[in-house]
Amino acid sequence: MQAGPAFGGSDTGHRFVVPDLEVDLGLLPNVEFDVDAAFAIDHFDGSHPAVDGEAVWTSVKLGLLDSHDTSGGYAFAAGLQLGPRLPTVGTRGLGYAGLALLGLAKQRLHLVGNLGAIIDPGEHITSGQAKSLVAGLDLDLDLDGRDAWSLIGELGTAIYLSNDPNELTMTGGFACNVLPSLELSAILLAGFLPGGDRGAILFGVSPKVSLW
């Protein structure tokens, strides 16, 4: 879960993210159920703030390949993440998203790439949907042998096939495992195209709980 101020020049203006959250539930070693949602207060610094929300993505993440090279210290994994996107504030109907996932690990370095397409709910059930091709790369670099501190970063883009502005964002920050079951993080976000936030400061908390 992350929260913090975001600054932009689009219709949403300056926003306060409250929150951007993701819940992941491992069902099997290679099957995970995810719920991803984000809500914000648009124009929080003005006289008419308004609650806004992105589509809620309910998805299943499937691990298709998992390979380890013990001699070289490499690990490689591939999978898919698929599922419907549910409407929230100001939208109707259903959307859908699908991503291909590729992961590579080498000792303390972890990289995850994704490539896919998203159709979001629109203003009407059968029209006005935002349609985009998306790609991203996540980095996690352990800074010590105990995996207490890590450098984290993301690079992502969305190329819209609908009449929406394209997006290109980059994040960078640090995460700390204060407990084996609790990670805290702080990141800075920079946006390079008019379609997204121009900057943001986000603080995150990631608890882990064993259910079975």
C-alpha positions as protocol buffer text, in pm:
chain_id: "A"
residue {
  index: 1
  type: MET
  ca { x: 0 y: 0 z: 0 }
}
residue {
  index: 2
  type: GLN
  ca { x: 131 y: 346 z: -96 }
}
residue {
  index: 3
  type: ALA
  ca { x: 8 y: 699 z: -28 }
}
residue {
  index: 4
  type: GLY
  ca { x: 135 y: 1050 z: -89 }
}
residue {
  index: 5
  type: PRO
  ca { x: 102 y: 1368 z: -297 }
}
residue {
  index: 6
  type: ALA
  ca { x: 124 y: 1366 z: -678 }
}
residue {
  index: 7
  type: PHE
  ca { x: 167 y: 1677 z: -891 }
}
residue {
  index: 8
  type: GLY
  ca { x: 43 y: 1710 z: -1249 }
}
residue {
  index: 9
  type: GLY
  ca { x: -97 y: 1940 z: -1512 }
}
residue {
  index: 10
  type: SER
  ca { x: -373 y: 1714 z: -1647 }
}
residue {
  index: 11
  type: ASP
  ca { x: -745 y: 1727 z: -1566 }
}
residue {
  index: 12
  type: THR
  ca { x: -682 y: 1566 z: -1227 }
}
residue {
  index: 13
  type: GLY
  ca { x: -445 y: 1845 z: -1122 }
}
residue {
  index: 14
  type: HIS
  ca { x: -249 y: 1792 z: -802 }
}
residue {
  index: 15
  type: ARG
  ca { x: -367 y: 1468 z: -639 }
}
residue {
  index: 16
  type: PHE
  ca { x: -327 y: 1298 z: -306 }
}
residue {
  index: 17
  type: VAL
  ca { x: -308 y: 921 z: -349 }
}
residue {
  index: 18
  type: VAL
  ca { x: -514 y: 754 z: -71 }
}
residue {
  index: 19
  type: PRO
  ca { x: -416 y: 482 z: -135 }
}
residue {
  index: 20
  type: ASP
  ca { x: -259 y: 283 z: -417 }
}
residue {
  index: 21
  type: LEU
  ca { x: -290 y: -74 z: -293 }
}
residue {
  index: 22
  type: GLU
  ca { x: -234 y: -431 z: -405 }
}
residue {
  index: 23
  type: VAL
  ca { x: -333 y: -752 z: -228 }
}
residue {
  index: 24
  type: ASP
  ca { x: -162 y: -1075 z: -338 }
}
residue {
  index: 25
  type: LEU
  ca { x: -277 y: -1415 z: -217 }
}
residue {
  index: 26
  type: GLY
  ca { x: -66 y: -1719 z: -300 }
}
residue {
  index: 27
  type: LEU
  ca { x: -290 y: -2018 z: -370 }
}
residue {
  index: 28
  type: LEU
  ca { x: -33 y: -2260 z: -511 }
}
residue {
  index: 29
  type: PRO
  ca { x: 343 y: -2237 z: -573 }
}
residue {
  index: 30
  type: ASN
  ca { x: 270 y: -2110 z: -925 }
}
residue {
  index: 31
  type: VAL
  ca { x: -77 y: -1953 z: -883 }
}
residue {
  index: 32
  type: GLU
  ca { x: -154 y: -1618 z: -717 }
}
residue {
  index: 33
  type: PHE
  ca { x: -476 y: -1415 z: -689 }
}
residue {
  index: 34
  type: ASP
  ca { x: -425 y: -1037 z: -701 }
}
residue {
  index: 35
  type: VAL
  ca { x: -643 y: -731 z: -644 }
}
residue {
  index: 36
  type: ASP
  ca { x: -495 y: -397 z: -755 }
}
residue {
  index: 37
  type: ALA
  ca { x: -671 y: -63 z: -694 }
}
residue {
  index: 38
  type: ALA
  ca { x: -585 y: 306 z: -664 }
}
residue {
  index: 39
  type: PHE
  ca { x: -787 y: 600 z: -532 }
}
residue {
  index: 40
  type: ALA
  ca { x: -696 y: 968 z: -503 }
}
residue {
  index: 41
  type: ILE
  ca { x: -831 y: 1308 z: -407 }
}
residue {
  index: 42
  type: ASP
  ca { x: -799 y: 1523 z: -720 }
}
residue {
  index: 43
  type: HIS
  ca { x: -731 y: 1898 z: -687 }
}
residue {
  index: 44
  type: PHE
  ca { x: -664 y: 1846 z: -316 }
}
residue {
  index: 45
  type: ASP
  ca { x: -502 y: 2190 z: -298 }
}
residue {
  index: 46
  type: GLY
  ca { x: -802 y: 2370 z: -456 }
}
residue {
  index: 47
  type: SER
  ca { x: -1149 y: 2473 z: -354 }
}
residue {
  index: 48
  type: HIS
  ca { x: -1326 y: 2177 z: -521 }
}
residue {
  index: 49
  type: PRO
  ca { x: -1145 y: 1851 z: -438 }
}
residue {
  index: 50
  type: ALA
  ca { x: -1300 y: 1532 z: -574 }
}
residue {
  index: 51
  type: VAL
  ca { x: -1250 y: 1161 z: -517 }
}
residue {
  index: 52
  type: ASP
  ca { x: -1124 y: 969 z: -819 }
}
residue {
  index: 53
  type: GLY
  ca { x: -1038 y: 604 z: -872 }
}
residue {
  index: 54
  type: GLU
  ca { x: -874 y: 379 z: -1125 }
}
residue {
  index: 55
  type: ALA
  ca { x: -1032 y: 53 z: -1234 }
}
residue {
  index: 56
  type: VAL
  ca { x: -992 y: -231 z: -984 }
}
residue {
  index: 57
  type: TRP
  ca { x: -792 y: -510 z: -1146 }
}
residue {
  index: 58
  type: THR
  ca { x: -879 y: -857 z: -1017 }
}
residue {
  index: 59
  type: SER
  ca { x: -638 y: -1102 z: -1175 }
}
residue {
  index: 60
  type: VAL
  ca { x: -476 y: -1440 z: -1158 }
}
residue {
  index: 61
  type: LYS
  ca { x: -99 y: -1462 z: -1189 }
}
residue {
  index: 62
  type: LEU
  ca { x: 25 y: -1790 z: -1337 }
}
residue {
  index: 63
  type: GLY
  ca { x: 385 y: -1909 z: -1320 }
}
residue {
  index: 64
  type: LEU
  ca { x: 469 y: -2093 z: -1643 }
}
residue {
  index: 65
  type: LEU
  ca { x: 845 y: -2139 z: -1613 }
}
residue {
  index: 66
  type: ASP
  ca { x: 1094 y: -2136 z: -1325 }
}
residue {
  index: 67
  type: SER
  ca { x: 1459 y: -2218 z: -1392 }
}
residue {
  index: 68
  type: HIS
  ca { x: 1762 y: -2198 z: -1161 }
}
residue {
  index: 69
  type: ASP
  ca { x: 2132 y: -2216 z: -1248 }
}
residue {
  index: 70
  type: THR
  ca { x: 2299 y: -2295 z: -917 }
}
residue {
  index: 71
  type: SER
  ca { x: 2650 y: -2279 z: -1062 }
}
residue {
  index: 72
  type: GLY
  ca { x: 2609 y: -1927 z: -1205 }
}
residue {
  index: 73
  type: GLY
  ca { x: 2367 y: -1795 z: -946 }
}
residue {
  index: 74
  type: TYR
  ca { x: 2101 y: -1712 z: -1205 }
}
residue {
  index: 75
  type: ALA
  ca { x: 1726 y: -1763 z: -1182 }
}
residue {
  index: 76
  type: PHE
  ca { x: 1470 y: -1708 z: -1458 }
}
residue {
  index: 77
  type: ALA
  ca { x: 1092 y: -1712 z: -1443 }
}
residue {
  index: 78
  type: ALA
  ca { x: 805 y: -1644 z: -1684 }
}
residue {
  index: 79
  type: GLY
  ca { x: 433 y: -1612 z: -1636 }
}
residue {
  index: 80
  type: LEU
  ca { x: 103 y: -1442 z: -1720 }
}
residue {
  index: 81
  type: GLN
  ca { x: -127 y: -1207 z: -1532 }
}
residue {
  index: 82
  type: LEU
  ca { x: -487 y: -1197 z: -1659 }
}
residue {
  index: 83
  type: GLY
  ca { x: -820 y: -1070 z: -1535 }
}
residue {
  index: 84
  type: PRO
  ca { x: -1109 y: -822 z: -1556 }
}
residue {
  index: 85
  type: ARG
  ca { x: -1093 y: -455 z: -1457 }
}
residue {
  index: 86
  type: LEU
  ca { x: -1392 y: -334 z: -1255 }
}
residue {
  index: 87
  type: PRO
  ca { x: -1538 y: 18 z: -1274 }
}
residue {
  index: 88
  type: THR
  ca { x: -1505 y: 265 z: -986 }
}
residue {
  index: 89
  type: VAL
  ca { x: -1568 y: 641 z: -981 }
}
residue {
  index: 90
  type: GLY
  ca { x: -1732 y: 779 z: -1296 }
}
residue {
  index: 91
  type: THR
  ca { x: -1697 y: 466 z: -1512 }
}
residue {
  index: 92
  type: ARG
  ca { x: -1927 y: 183 z: -1620 }
}
residue {
  index: 93
  type: GLY
  ca { x: -1894 y: -162 z: -1769 }
}
residue {
  index: 94
  type: LEU
  ca { x: -1601 y: -399 z: -1752 }
}
residue {
  index: 95
  type: GLY
  ca { x: -1248 y: -389 z: -1885 }
}
residue {
  index: 96
  type: TYR
  ca { x: -974 y: -645 z: -1915 }
}
residue {
  index: 97
  type: ALA
  ca { x: -597 y: -661 z: -1887 }
}
residue {
  index: 98
  type: GLY
  ca { x: -334 y: -918 z: -1974 }
}
residue {
  index: 99
  type: LEU
  ca { x: 40 y: -907 z: -1913 }
}
residue {
  index: 100
  type: ALA
  ca { x: 328 y: -1135 z: -2001 }
}
residue {
  index: 101
  type: LEU
  ca { x: 584 y: -1140 z: -1717 }
}
residue {
  index: 102
  type: LEU
  ca { x: 955 y: -1218 z: -1734 }
}
residue {
  index: 103
  type: GLY
  ca { x: 1182 y: -1227 z: -1427 }
}
residue {
  index: 104
  type: LEU
  ca { x: 1560 y: -1252 z: -1397 }
}
residue {
  index: 105
  type: ALA
  ca { x: 1766 y: -1275 z: -1077 }
}
residue {
  index: 106
  type: LYS
  ca { x: 2141 y: -1272 z: -1031 }
}
residue {
  index: 107
  type: GLN
  ca { x: 2251 y: -1281 z: -667 }
}
residue {
  index: 108
  type: ARG
  ca { x: 2129 y: -948 z: -522 }
}
residue {
  index: 109
  type: LEU
  ca { x: 1982 y: -812 z: -848 }
}
residue {
  index: 110
  type: HIS
  ca { x: 1618 y: -882 z: -943 }
}
residue {
  index: 111
  type: LEU
  ca { x: 1457 y: -761 z: -1266 }
}
residue {
  index: 112
  type: VAL
  ca { x: 1095 y: -810 z: -1376 }
}
residue {
  index: 113
  type: GLY
  ca { x: 964 y: -701 z: -1715 }
}
residue {
  index: 114
  type: ASN
  ca { x: 605 y: -693 z: -1832 }
}
residue {
  index: 115
  type: LEU
  ca { x: 435 y: -640 z: -2168 }
}
residue {
  index: 116
  type: GLY
  ca { x: 65 y: -643 z: -2248 }
}
residue {
  index: 117
  type: ALA
  ca { x: -259 y: -458 z: -2315 }
}
residue {
  index: 118
  type: ILE
  ca { x: -529 y: -291 z: -2104 }
}
residue {
  index: 119
  type: ILE
  ca { x: -891 y: -203 z: -2181 }
}
residue {
  index: 120
  type: ASP
  ca { x: -1042 y: 8 z: -1903 }
}
residue {
  index: 121
  type: PRO
  ca { x: -1412 y: 67 z: -1824 }
}
residue {
  index: 122
  type: GLY
  ca { x: -1545 y: 382 z: -1990 }
}
residue {
  index: 123
  type: GLU
  ca { x: -1803 y: 652 z: -1938 }
}
residue {
  index: 124
  type: HIS
  ca { x: -2060 y: 420 z: -2097 }
}
residue {
  index: 125
  type: ILE
  ca { x: -2093 y: 42 z: -2084 }
}
residue {
  index: 126
  type: THR
  ca { x: -2013 y: -6 z: -2453 }
}
residue {
  index: 127
  type: SER
  ca { x: -1814 y: 308 z: -2541 }
}
residue {
  index: 128
  type: GLY
  ca { x: -1548 y: 545 z: -2416 }
}
residue {
  index: 129
  type: GLN
  ca { x: -1305 y: 277 z: -2299 }
}
residue {
  index: 130
  type: ALA
  ca { x: -937 y: 368 z: -2270 }
}
residue {
  index: 131
  type: LYS
  ca { x: -729 y: 114 z: -2465 }
}
residue {
  index: 132
  type: SER
  ca { x: -353 y: 93 z: -2431 }
}
residue {
  index: 133
  type: LEU
  ca { x: -43 y: -114 z: -2490 }
}
residue {
  index: 134
  type: VAL
  ca { x: 177 y: -117 z: -2181 }
}
residue {
  index: 135
  type: ALA
  ca { x: 533 y: -214 z: -2094 }
}
residue {
  index: 136
  type: GLY
  ca { x: 739 y: -188 z: -1777 }
}
residue {
  index: 137
  type: LEU
  ca { x: 1059 y: -286 z: -1603 }
}
residue {
  index: 138
  type: ASP
  ca { x: 1099 y: -323 z: -1224 }
}
residue {
  index: 139
  type: LEU
  ca { x: 1434 y: -334 z: -1045 }
}
residue {
  index: 140
  type: ASP
  ca { x: 1512 y: -451 z: -691 }
}
residue {
  index: 141
  type: LEU
  ca { x: 1877 y: -445 z: -580 }
}
residue {
  index: 142
  type: ASP
  ca { x: 1963 y: -578 z: -234 }
}
residue {
  index: 143
  type: LEU
  ca { x: 2214 y: -344 z: -69 }
}
residue {
  index: 144
  type: ASP
  ca { x: 2331 y: -579 z: 206 }
}
residue {
  index: 145
  type: GLY
  ca { x: 2367 y: -949 z: 269 }
}
residue {
  index: 146
  type: ARG
  ca { x: 2076 y: -957 z: 516 }
}
residue {
  index: 147
  type: ASP
  ca { x: 1823 y: -822 z: 262 }
}
residue {
  index: 148
  type: ALA
  ca { x: 1739 y: -541 z: 502 }
}
residue {
  index: 149
  type: TRP
  ca { x: 1784 y: -249 z: 259 }
}
residue {
  index: 150
  type: SER
  ca { x: 1718 y: -249 z: -113 }
}
residue {
  index: 151
  type: LEU
  ca { x: 1718 y: -1 z: -400 }
}
residue {
  index: 152
  type: ILE
  ca { x: 1393 y: -14 z: -600 }
}
residue {
  index: 153
  type: GLY
  ca { x: 1298 y: 145 z: -931 }
}
residue {
  index: 154
  type: GLU
  ca { x: 1045 y: 121 z: -1211 }
}
residue {
  index: 155
  type: LEU
  ca { x: 1018 y: 238 z: -1571 }
}
residue {
  index: 156
  type: GLY
  ca { x: 678 y: 215 z: -1737 }
}
residue {
  index: 157
  type: THR
  ca { x: 494 y: 338 z: -2044 }
}
residue {
  index: 158
  type: ALA
  ca { x: 141 y: 326 z: -2183 }
}
residue {
  index: 159
  type: ILE
  ca { x: 74 y: 386 z: -2553 }
}
residue {
  index: 160
  type: TYR
  ca { x: -296 y: 455 z: -2603 }
}
residue {
  index: 161
  type: LEU
  ca { x: -495 y: 331 z: -2900 }
}
residue {
  index: 162
  type: SER
  ca { x: -788 y: 545 z: -2784 }
}
residue {
  index: 163
  type: ASN
  ca { x: -805 y: 924 z: -2764 }
}
residue {
  index: 164
  type: ASP
  ca { x: -598 y: 948 z: -2444 }
}
residue {
  index: 165
  type: PRO
  ca { x: -251 y: 1097 z: -2384 }
}
residue {
  index: 166
  type: ASN
  ca { x: 42 y: 856 z: -2369 }
}
residue {
  index: 167
  type: GLU
  ca { x: 231 y: 804 z: -2043 }
}
residue {
  index: 168
  type: LEU
  ca { x: 596 y: 752 z: -1951 }
}
residue {
  index: 169
  type: THR
  ca { x: 701 y: 737 z: -1585 }
}
residue {
  index: 170
  type: MET
  ca { x: 1006 y: 647 z: -1379 }
}
residue {
  index: 171
  type: THR
  ca { x: 1035 y: 583 z: -1008 }
}
residue {
  index: 172
  type: GLY
  ca { x: 1327 y: 536 z: -772 }
}
residue {
  index: 173
  type: GLY
  ca { x: 1363 y: 490 z: -399 }
}
residue {
  index: 174
  type: PHE
  ca { x: 1452 y: 264 z: -110 }
}
residue {
  index: 175
  type: ALA
  ca { x: 1281 y: -17 z: 79 }
}
residue {
  index: 176
  type: CYS
  ca { x: 1363 y: -151 z: 425 }
}
residue {
  index: 177
  type: ASN
  ca { x: 1256 y: -481 z: 578 }
}
residue {
  index: 178
  type: VAL
  ca { x: 1209 y: -363 z: 935 }
}
residue {
  index: 179
  type: LEU
  ca { x: 1073 y: -710 z: 1018 }
}
residue {
  index: 180
  type: PRO
  ca { x: 1072 y: -1035 z: 821 }
}
residue {
  index: 181
  type: SER
  ca { x: 701 y: -974 z: 762 }
}
residue {
  index: 182
  type: LEU
  ca { x: 701 y: -595 z: 716 }
}
residue {
  index: 183
  type: GLU
  ca { x: 863 y: -373 z: 452 }
}
residue {
  index: 184
  type: LEU
  ca { x: 858 y: 8 z: 445 }
}
residue {
  index: 185
  type: SER
  ca { x: 943 y: 211 z: 136 }
}
residue {
  index: 186
  type: ALA
  ca { x: 978 y: 567 z: 6 }
}
residue {
  index: 187
  type: ILE
  ca { x: 996 y: 649 z: -364 }
}
residue {
  index: 188
  type: LEU
  ca { x: 1002 y: 949 z: -597 }
}
residue {
  index: 189
  type: LEU
  ca { x: 809 y: 944 z: -925 }
}
residue {
  index: 190
  type: ALA
  ca { x: 880 y: 1148 z: -1237 }
}
residue {
  index: 191
  type: GLY
  ca { x: 649 y: 1170 z: -1539 }
}
residue {
  index: 192
  type: PHE
  ca { x: 780 y: 1272 z: -1880 }
}
residue {
  index: 193
  type: LEU
  ca { x: 460 y: 1299 z: -2088 }
}
residue {
  index: 194
  type: PRO
  ca { x: 140 y: 1501 z: -2035 }
}
residue {
  index: 195
  type: GLY
  ca { x: -71 y: 1190 z: -1974 }
}
residue {
  index: 196
  type: GLY
  ca { x: 48 y: 1121 z: -1621 }
}
residue {
  index: 197
  type: ASP
  ca { x: 163 y: 1288 z: -1302 }
}
residue {
  index: 198
  type: ARG
  ca { x: 469 y: 1508 z: -1343 }
}
residue {
  index: 199
  type: GLY
  ca { x: 601 y: 1411 z: -1000 }
}
residue {
  index: 200
  type: ALA
  ca { x: 502 y: 1230 z: -681 }
}
residue {
  index: 201
  type: ILE
  ca { x: 632 y: 1132 z: -338 }
}
residue {
  index: 202
  type: LEU
  ca { x: 493 y: 799 z: -220 }
}
residue {
  index: 203
  type: PHE
  ca { x: 538 y: 621 z: 112 }
}
residue {
  index: 204
  type: GLY
  ca { x: 459 y: 251 z: 127 }
}
residue {
  index: 205
  type: VAL
  ca { x: 402 y: -33 z: 369 }
}
residue {
  index: 206
  type: SER
  ca { x: 397 y: -402 z: 269 }
}
residue {
  index: 207
  type: PRO
  ca { x: 298 y: -654 z: 538 }
}
residue {
  index: 208
  type: LYS
  ca { x: 312 y: -1029 z: 483 }
}
residue {
  index: 209
  type: VAL
  ca { x: 87 y: -1277 z: 660 }
}
residue {
  index: 210
  type: SER
  ca { x: 84 y: -1657 z: 649 }
}
residue {
  index: 211
  type: LEU
  ca { x: -271 y: -1791 z: 622 }
}
residue {
  index: 212
  type: TRP
  ca { x: -182 y: -2160 z: 578 }
}
